[in-house]
Amino acid sequence: MENLPVCPKCSCEYTYEDGALYVCPECAHEWNKNTDETSNNFEVRDANGTLLQDGDSVSVIKDLKIKGSSAVVKVGTKIKSIKLVEADDEHNIDCKITGIGALKIAQKFVKKA
């Protein structure tokens, strides 16, 4: 049997793989297999102050015009499987939006879904 890591949230030993993620059956926490969560020393919080993690789903709280394009991300758009990146500016969320493509979004324009 493969040696899988314990859950970083609840320390459960019974984690399993689901595609590119590890999943904890006890607390339902999901995390990326390719990153070590303990190495993240920065925090990203949404507009309400809720702590965000890689793989979370968020909703847009304001219409966002995309620079260099006529496209707009409408309020209420749900974004799944975000990736948090440490950036010099405030755009710490990498994501893909259906119909628009890959974007970086500032955490002050989203709330955890």
N, C-alpha and C positions, 0 to 999 in steps of 0.2 A: 504494500500500500504506500502511496505517495505521502511524503511529509508536508502537510499544508500548514500555513501559519495560523496562529490563534487570532481570534477577532480582536482588533485594537480597541473596540468600544467596551465589550463585556468579557473578554478573555475566554470565550467559548472555544473548546477544542474541536468541535464538530463542523468546521467550515468546509465548504465545497466550492468547486470551480463552476462558473457559468459563463462560458465564452471567455471574454477578456477580463472578467471580474471574479473576485472571491466573494462568497456570500455566507453570512452567519445565519443559521436556521433559528437561533434563539431570539436575537434582537433585530433581524432583517437588515443589518448593516451590510452595504456593498462597498467594495473598494477595488481599485485597479491593481491587477497583478504586477504590472510593470513599474509601479512606483512604491516607494517605502513611505507610508504615511507618517512615520515618526520623524522623517527628515524635513517635513514641512514646518518651518519655524515662523511662518507668517499666517495671519488670520485674515479672512475675507468675510465681511458681514454684509447682509442685504440692506435695503432701505429701512427695514424695521429693526435692524440690529441682530437678526438671527444669524448664527454662524453657518457659513456655507462650506461644503466639502465637495471633492471631486465626485462626479456621478450624480449629484443632486439635480432635481428639476426645479426650474424657476419660472415665474411669470413676469412679463414686462409691465411696468406700472405707468408708462408714459409713451406716447407715440414718439418713435425715434427715427429721424431722417438719417439716411445713410450717406455719408460724405462721398461725393463723386458719382452719385446715382440718383435716380428719381424714385427709387424704392423706399418704402416706409415700413418699419416694424410697428405694427399696431398694438395698442394697449391690450393687455390680456393674452398676448401670444405666449404659449407655453413652450419653453425650451428644455429639452431633456438632455441628460448626460453632459453637464457642463464640466469643463476642466479649468482648474484654478492655476494661474500663472503669476509669478512675482514680476511686476512690471514697474518701471519708473513712473509712468503716468498712472491714472486711476483705473485703467481698463484691465482688470485682473481676471476677467472671465472669457475664456475661449469657448466658442460654441458653433454649432451648425443649425441654421434655421431653414426649414423646408421652404423652397421657393426663392430663397435669397442666397444661401450659401454660408460659408465660414465667416464669422465676425468676432471681434473683441468688443465686449460691452463693459461699461462701468457698473460696479455693484450698486451704486445709488439709484439705478434705474430698474432694478429687479427686486422681487420678493420671493422667498422660498415657497414652492407650491406644495 
